[in-house]
């Protein structure tokens, strides 16, 4: 604590005292004005002396003060952004609030993985702002919010006619009767994913939590359910669309926005719905479910008998392990999404799903003479990982190694699959048949590994 006579009207700003006393930028200085004086004399103002009391608080670690246990990094960034209304990224690993490279209040620093590793004070920071942000972190991010039920429209490649409820966390229900549906049995068939999430008094954080939870569950279910799931992405996309397919010879096209909705669709509801007249989704033995291929005209969405056990495993994963699983599922879903655009890209993305789960090698030995690593190379590491987790896929070791050999040629630009380097043709050629077999093999391999990995993940 320092007691100083006031040199001029007004309290000096904290950052000036930092410079004067050489206090680290992460420390905080509170400035208090203490009036002092004698008794009032009749008709005269009392003589007043002013003393400034400076208290050096341990704001030293702003990262610990704001990025507390239980605080989500993105949510913290949203709170700080909304407080200052602007931000600036002067370098790839730094963001300042507000939008000023030098005259800022807070600077967020990140590592190469995008993780927040430091928060430092700028010349524009004042204690009042910091107190407000700290209080908002407590109220808007850490306080246990009321549980809300979110609703997300997802699509399955086959119709969804049944219901499944997983504990008090999520529920799959068919879309209402008046919701638009494809006319064919194999297409994007809508259903509703209802899920519980924690609310926040901050409307931006609240919306983020709902959207993040929906996306996380979509990816988890994509990995565990056959045929996969999809959603309409948030960024607006437009497509050229045939508007009158029935009028052969008089076709018309329009450039329209991708969209799906129906009257009465809501983003949140009070409680999980109680579907009337819908049976439970049919359950199938996991051995059959994850090894069967093909699709018939009457197929509907079914689930493995052990779906609760698999979801229990998913929700029990530590954060980093869960992120690895979701990254793998993302690449698998992306492979499905781009299949019609490029089978080469789809194949590469499918194998990337497996690689996302492979842990980095530990204690790598290097040759003392040339410096190169000694031991199993990427192909062998991939083969070893697949051997461990591919049980149930029905694939031989030769088939597994062939899959990675194809991927290596594709990812390094040395090759393209047949359909990407020739005009589309419905002819049954050896190359087209082999390509379809390879793609089908990759699908079954990825699905088996995702399910087996989560079944034994620590």
Phi, psi and omega per residue, in radians:
X1 nan 2.425 3.107
X2 -2.138 2.393 3.014
X3 -1.948 2.112 -3.052
X4 -2.286 2.478 3.027
X5 -1.222 2.491 3.131
X6 -1.236 2.269 -3.118
X7 -1.624 -0.433 -3.124
X8 -2.742 2.960 -3.130
X9 -1.166 2.558 3.114
X10 1.556 2.715 -3.137
X11 -1.584 2.341 3.083
X12 -1.064 2.587 3.113
X13 -1.312 2.697 -3.035
X14 -1.053 -0.706 -3.032
X15 -1.194 -0.422 3.066
X16 -1.217 -0.678 3.089
X17 -1.184 -0.570 3.062
X18 -0.985 -0.832 -3.093
X19 -1.178 -0.681 -3.085
X20 -1.133 -0.733 -3.058
X21 -1.768 0.013 -3.139
X22 1.194 0.508 3.133
X23 -1.310 2.402 3.128
X24 -1.004 2.574 -3.094
X25 -1.060 -0.411 3.131
X26 -1.402 -0.177 3.142
X27 -1.473 2.799 3.132
X28 -2.046 2.559 3.096
X29 -2.145 2.105 3.006
X30 -1.686 2.391 -3.123
X31 -1.993 2.100 -3.124
X32 -2.013 2.398 3.085
X33 -1.785 2.127 -3.084
X34 -1.966 1.874 3.092
X35 -1.338 2.541 3.088
X36 -2.485 2.600 3.134
X37 -3.139 2.957 -3.129
X38 -1.574 -2.868 -3.119
X39 -1.278 2.633 3.105
X40 -1.254 2.239 3.040
X41 -1.567 2.562 -3.086
X42 -0.957 2.151 3.068
X43 1.353 0.041 -3.115
X44 -2.261 2.549 3.063
X45 -1.292 2.525 -3.123
X46 -1.227 2.536 3.030
X47 -1.129 2.343 -3.088
X48 -2.199 2.346 2.997
X49 -1.972 2.568 3.136
X50 -2.069 2.371 3.087
X51 -2.159 2.387 3.071
X52 -1.728 2.181 3.071
X53 -1.831 2.101 3.130
X54 -1.850 2.181 3.057
X55 -1.986 2.229 -3.124
X56 -1.611 1.798 -3.138
X57 -1.492 2.752 3.033
X58 -1.486 1.241 2.917
X59 -1.429 0.108 -2.902
X60 -0.817 -0.736 -3.123
X61 -1.909 1.578 3.110
X62 -1.132 -0.497 3.111
X63 -1.069 -0.777 3.140
X64 -1.224 -0.583 -3.100
X65 -1.223 -0.688 -3.068
X66 -1.738 -0.746 -3.073
X67 -1.621 1.124 -3.062
X68 -1.377 2.843 3.074
X69 -0.959 2.326 -3.115
X70 1.672 -0.182 3.133
X71 -1.570 2.223 3.074
X72 -1.378 2.382 -3.073
X73 -1.041 -0.816 -3.125
X74 -1.111 -0.685 3.135
X75 -1.139 -0.675 3.074
X76 -1.084 -0.754 3.115
X77 -1.077 -0.662 3.115
X78 -1.144 -0.705 3.137
X79 -1.135 -0.831 -3.126
X80 -1.137 -0.711 3.111
X81 -1.065 -0.771 -3.120
X82 -1.217 -0.463 3.118
X83 -1.251 -0.767 -3.087
X84 -1.670 -0.175 3.067
X85 1.162 0.063 3.100
X86 -2.874 2.861 3.098
X87 -2.699 2.948 -3.106
X88 -2.564 2.403 3.082
X89 -1.937 1.665 -3.125
X90 -1.301 -0.592 3.095
X91 -2.336 2.837 -3.113
X92 -1.056 -0.411 -3.073
X93 -1.925 0.285 3.132
X94 -2.471 2.472 3.043
X95 -2.333 2.306 3.132
X96 -1.952 2.559 3.098
X97 -2.197 2.264 -0.130
X98 -1.336 -2.797 -3.017
X99 -1.327 1.388 3.084
X100 -2.732 2.268 -3.046
X101 -1.227 -0.508 -3.090
X102 -2.062 -0.718 -3.096
X103 -1.652 1.198 -3.083
X104 -1.997 2.979 3.106
X105 -1.750 -0.791 -3.124
X106 -2.327 2.520 3.057
X107 -2.155 2.162 3.069
X108 -1.700 2.281 3.133
X109 -2.013 2.486 -3.036
X110 -2.225 2.686 3.042
X111 -1.561 -3.042 -3.065
X112 -1.158 -0.347 3.125
X113 -1.633 0.088 -3.141
X114 1.442 0.170 3.127
X115 -1.434 2.386 3.110
X116 -1.234 2.104 -3.064
X117 -2.110 -0.137 -3.126
X118 -2.842 2.515 3.010
X119 -2.272 2.094 -3.121
X120 -2.082 2.696 -3.084
X121 -1.504 2.432 3.056
X122 -1.894 3.037 -3.086
X123 -1.106 -0.351 -3.075
X124 -1.593 -0.060 -3.108
X125 -1.297 2.344 2.986
X126 -2.189 2.756 -3.026
X127 -1.076 -0.613 -3.140
X128 -1.053 -0.806 3.110
X129 -1.080 -0.751 -3.117
X130 -1.114 -0.687 3.096
X131 -1.113 -0.705 3.139
X132 -1.110 -0.804 -3.124
X133 -1.123 -0.738 3.121
X134 -1.048 -0.735 3.126
X135 -1.155 -0.667 3.133
X136 -1.172 -0.647 3.078
X137 -1.041 -0.740 3.140
X138 -1.150 -0.851 -3.036
X139 -1.343 -0.702 -2.980
X140 -1.657 -0.385 -3.071
X141 -1.994 -0.723 -3.025
X142 -1.635 -0.552 -3.139
X143 -1.098 2.387 -3.124
X144 -1.205 1.961 -3.124
X145 -1.441 2.819 3.087
X146 -1.117 2.447 3.141
X147 -1.283 2.287 3.071
X148 -2.049 2.780 3.084
X149 -1.897 2.000 3.097
X150 -1.599 2.742 3.122
X151 -2.238 2.281 3.128
X152 -2.320 2.282 3.083
X153 -1.462 2.134 3.063
X154 -2.078 2.941 -3.097
X155 -2.253 2.386 3.058
X156 -1.980 2.622 -3.133
X157 -1.247 -0.244 3.073
X158 -2.210 2.766 -3.099
X159 -1.039 2.584 3.084
X160 -1.956 1.874 -3.055
X161 -1.968 -0.049 -3.080
X162 -2.165 -3.077 -3.053
X163 -2.221 2.548 2.953
X164 -2.514 2.392 3.129
X165 -2.075 2.241 3.073
X166 -1.884 1.830 3.117
X167 0.832 -2.392 3.107
X168 -1.907 0.560 -3.015
X169 -1.920 -0.788 -3.097
X170 -2.661 2.850 3.113
X171 -2.633 2.389 3.025
X172 -1.814 2.208 3.120
X173 -2.333 2.619 3.092
X174 -1.132 2.674 3.014
X175 -1.151 2.650 -3.139
X176 -1.081 2.858 -3.044
X177 -1.058 -0.535 -3.091
X178 -1.516 0.028 3.106
X179 -1.286 2.412 3.121
X180 -1.064 2.499 -3.135
X181 -2.399 2.681 3.058
X182 -1.187 2.651 -3.129
X183 -1.399 -0.378 -3.130
X184 -1.717 2.801 -3.066
X185 -1.278 -0.507 -3.135
X186 -1.903 1.895 -3.101
X187 -3.022 -2.801 3.111
X188 -1.630 1.662 -3.087
X189 -1.639 2.169 -3.046
X190 -1.358 2.574 2.913
X191 -2.610 2.997 -3.073
X192 -1.989 2.233 2.997
X193 -1.725 1.999 3.067
X194 -1.750 2.404 -3.040
X195 -2.638 2.625 3.127
X196 -1.594 2.410 3.050
X197 -2.572 2.799 -3.095
X198 -1.531 2.252 -3.104
X199 -1.413 2.981 3.071
X200 -2.512 2.516 3.072
X201 -1.171 -0.272 3.061
X202 -1.473 2.015 -3.038
X203 -1.090 -0.601 3.132
X204 -1.198 -0.787 3.107
X205 -1.133 -0.691 3.139
X206 -1.036 -0.832 -3.140
X207 -1.143 -0.687 3.107
X208 -1.071 -0.772 -3.126
X209 -1.071 -0.733 -3.141
X210 -1.132 -0.807 -3.118
X211 -1.183 -0.693 -3.136
X212 -1.142 -0.762 3.141
X213 -1.107 -0.730 3.134
X214 -1.080 -0.766 -3.123
X215 -1.170 -0.708 3.124
X216 -1.066 -0.774 -3.132
X217 -1.226 -0.627 3.085
X218 -1.028 -0.804 -3.136
X219 -1.163 -0.709 3.130
X220 -1.094 -0.794 -3.139
X221 -1.196 -0.583 3.101
X222 -1.034 -0.703 -3.109
X223 -1.215 -0.462 -2.987
X224 -1.790 -0.311 -3.094
X225 -1.900 2.460 -3.119
X226 -1.237 2.762 -3.119
X227 1.276 -0.325 3.079
X228 1.410 2.923 3.129
X229 -2.242 2.784 3.084
X230 -2.583 2.933 3.080
X231 -2.516 2.900 3.043
X232 -1.494 2.084 -3.028
X233 -1.157 2.729 -3.104
X234 -1.128 -0.791 3.107
X235 -1.040 2.340 -3.110
X236 -1.190 2.290 3.103
X237 -2.214 2.557 3.105
X238 -2.087 2.663 3.131
X239 -2.471 2.641 2.936
X240 -1.323 2.207 -2.998
X241 -2.205 2.389 3.028
X242 -1.395 2.061 -3.003
X243 -1.630 -0.344 -3.113
X244 -2.372 1.157 -3.058
X245 -1.080 -0.389 -3.111
X246 -1.295 -0.416 -3.065
X247 -1.573 1.312 -3.119
X248 -1.067 2.268 -3.114
X249 1.621 -0.183 3.122
X250 -2.342 0.679 -3.084
X251 -1.130 2.530 3.088
X252 -2.231 2.495 3.115
X253 -2.187 2.666 3.081
X254 -2.457 2.643 3.088
X255 -1.632 1.827 -2.966
X256 -2.129 2.721 3.119
X257 -1.374 2.435 3.047
X258 -1.209 2.275 -3.056
X259 -2.892 2.624 3.028
X260 -2.580 2.298 3.101
X261 -2.890 3.039 2.978
X262 -2.647 2.855 -3.124
X263 -1.125 2.201 3.123
X264 1.677 -0.024 3.099
X265 -1.154 2.271 -3.120
X266 -2.172 2.579 3.112
X267 -1.430 -0.392 3.124
X268 -2.497 2.575 3.067
X269 -2.328 2.934 -3.060
X270 -1.320 -0.737 -3.116
X271 -2.469 2.888 3.026
X272 -1.033 2.427 -3.138
X273 -1.250 2.734 3.061
X274 -1.933 1.588 -3.058
X275 -1.136 2.262 3.121
X276 -1.790 2.361 3.059
X277 1.444 0.095 3.129
X278 -1.925 2.272 3.123
X279 -1.346 2.989 2.986
X280 -1.209 2.572 3.047
X281 -1.065 2.443 -3.129
X282 -1.137 2.354 3.133
X283 -1.777 2.452 -3.079
X284 -2.222 2.526 3.085
X285 -0.933 2.340 -3.141
X286 -0.988 -0.638 3.141
X287 -1.043 -0.754 3.118
X288 -1.320 -0.749 -3.023
X289 -1.021 -0.780 -3.023
X290 -1.634 0.052 3.121
X291 -2.045 -0.276 -3.093
X292 -1.341 2.689 3.109
X293 -2.290 3.077 3.118
X294 1.370 3.019 -3.121
X295 -2.675 2.367 3.119
X296 -1.764 2.935 -3.079
X297 -1.183 -0.363 -3.085
X298 -1.837 0.199 -3.096
X299 -1.180 2.483 3.027
X300 -2.245 2.917 -3.138
X301 -1.117 2.238 3.065
X302 -2.181 2.942 -3.090
X303 -2.301 2.691 3.067
X304 -1.233 2.635 -3.117
X305 -1.064 -0.500 -3.067
X306 -1.743 0.517 -3.077
X307 -1.046 -0.663 3.121
X308 -1.116 -0.731 3.122
X309 -1.097 -0.732 3.141
X310 -1.148 -0.725 3.116
X311 -1.212 -0.609 3.040
X312 -1.018 -0.760 3.139
X313 -1.111 -0.718 -3.128
X314 -1.092 -0.840 -3.089
X315 -1.269 -0.291 3.106
X316 -1.524 -0.163 -3.117
X317 -1.140 2.453 2.967
X318 -1.052 2.787 -3.018
X319 -0.964 -0.828 -3.088
X320 -1.155 -0.694 3.111
X321 -1.173 -0.659 3.103
X322 -1.129 -0.686 3.107
X323 -1.087 -0.703 3.103
X324 -1.070 -0.770 -3.138
X325 -1.108 -0.737 -3.131
X326 -1.199 -0.602 3.062
X327 -1.118 -0.734 3.112
X328 -1.092 -0.753 3.130
X329 -1.143 -0.622 3.086
X330 -1.028 -0.830 -3.111
X331 -1.165 -0.606 3.093
X332 -1.159 -0.768 3.102
X333 -1.128 -0.687 3.118
X334 -1.105 -0.651 3.093
X335 -1.032 -0.764 3.105
X336 -1.141 -0.686 -3.050
X337 -1.177 -0.592 -3.055
X338 -1.783 0.167 -3.077
X339 -0.986 -0.756 -3.098
X340 -1.320 -0.371 3.115
X341 -1.442 -0.745 -3.125
X342 -2.774 2.011 3.106
X343 -1.272 -0.470 3.073
X344 -1.130 -0.810 3.114
X345 -1.146 -0.660 3.125
X346 -1.127 -0.733 3.128
X347 -1.097 -0.785 3.134
X348 -1.081 -0.744 -3.141
X349 -1.135 -0.655 3.136
X350 -1.095 -0.754 3.124
X351 -1.233 -0.541 3.065
X352 -1.087 -0.518 3.090
X353 -1.072 -0.713 3.100
X354 -1.182 -0.786 -3.097
X355 -1.091 -0.490 3.126
X356 -1.116 -0.415 -3.127
X357 -1.606 -0.293 -3.086
X358 -1.262 2.118 -3.136
X359 -1.199 2.596 3.094
X360 -1.136 2.527 -3.124
X361 -1.135 2.571 3.125
X362 -1.926 2.625 3.058
X363 0.896 0.991 -3.122
X364 -1.249 2.220 3.078
X365 -1.563 2.533 -3.140
X366 -2.159 2.548 3.101
X367 -1.133 2.297 -3.106
X368 -1.196 -0.428 -3.101
X369 -1.553 -0.853 -3.071
X370 -1.802 -0.255 3.107
X371 1.458 -0.070 -3.126
X372 -1.329 2.662 -3.118
X373 -1.175 2.552 3.141
X374 -1.946 2.333 3.137
X375 2.228 -2.881 -3.079
X376 -1.133 2.329 3.077
X377 -1.454 -3.139 -3.094
X378 -0.978 -0.733 -3.126
X379 -1.108 -0.753 -3.137
X380 -1.198 -0.681 3.097
X381 -1.073 -0.740 3.102
X382 -1.075 -0.823 -3.120
X383 -1.077 -0.727 3.133
X384 -1.114 -0.735 -3.138
X385 -1.130 -0.772 -3.141
X386 -1.110 -0.735 3.117
X387 -1.004 -0.615 -3.091
X388 -1.319 -0.626 -2.979
X389 -2.008 0.075 -3.058
X390 -1.653 0.166 3.129
X391 -1.066 2.414 -3.114
X392 1.686 -0.220 -3.138
X393 -1.410 -0.355 -3.126
X394 1.283 0.332 -3.093
X395 -1.785 2.445 3.089
X396 -1.351 2.872 3.110
X397 -1.079 -0.650 3.125
X398 -1.098 -0.703 3.123
X399 -1.144 -0.669 -3.120
X400 -1.150 -0.782 -3.133
X401 -1.186 -0.583 3.103
X402 -1.091 -0.688 -3.138
X403 -1.048 -0.787 -3.109
X404 -1.277 -0.560 3.094
X405 -1.110 -0.699 3.085
X406 -1.107 -0.768 -3.118
X407 -1.075 -0.709 -3.122
X408 -1.082 -0.738 3.113
X409 -1.139 -0.682 -3.114
X410 -1.207 -0.842 -3.030
X411 -1.204 -0.448 3.140
X412 -1.645 0.149 3.060
X413 1.370 0.187 -3.067
X414 -1.534 -0.101 -3.073
X415 -2.830 2.851 2.962
X416 -2.351 2.637 3.052
X417 -1.207 2.799 -3.024
X418 -0.913 -0.804 -3.044
X419 -1.176 -0.371 -3.130
X420 -1.572 -0.190 -3.132
X421 -2.076 0.219 3.077
X422 -2.519 2.792 3.124
X423 -1.132 2.626 -3.123
X424 -1.102 2.415 3.140
X425 -2.610 2.502 3.109
X426 -1.554 0.005 -3.113
X427 -1.179 2.486 3.115
X428 -1.528 1.648 3.106
X429 -1.839 2.850 3.130
X430 -1.043 -0.709 -3.113
X431 -1.146 -0.744 -3.118
X432 -1.211 -0.648 3.110
X433 -1.149 -0.771 3.132
X434 -1.107 -0.670 3.132
X435 -1.100 -0.796 3.127
X436 -1.111 -0.686 3.102
X437 -1.100 -0.729 -3.130
X438 -1.144 -0.729 3.125
X439 -1.127 -0.776 3.120
X440 -1.076 -0.693 3.101
X441 -1.082 -0.758 3.136
X442 -1.096 -0.741 3.134
X443 -1.032 -0.878 -3.091
X444 -1.127 -0.637 3.141
X445 -1.136 -0.828 -3.109
X446 -1.110 -0.798 -3.121
X447 -1.050 -0.792 -3.128
X448 -1.083 -0.735 -3.110
X449 -1.179 -0.736 3.113
X450 -1.031 -0.801 -3.098
X451 -1.214 -0.767 -3.136
X452 -1.171 -0.647 -3.137
X453 -1.103 -0.827 -3.099
X454 -1.230 -0.391 -3.135
X455 -1.263 -0.433 -3.081
X456 -2.098 -0.008 -3.091
X457 -1.076 2.413 3.139
X458 -1.360 nan nan
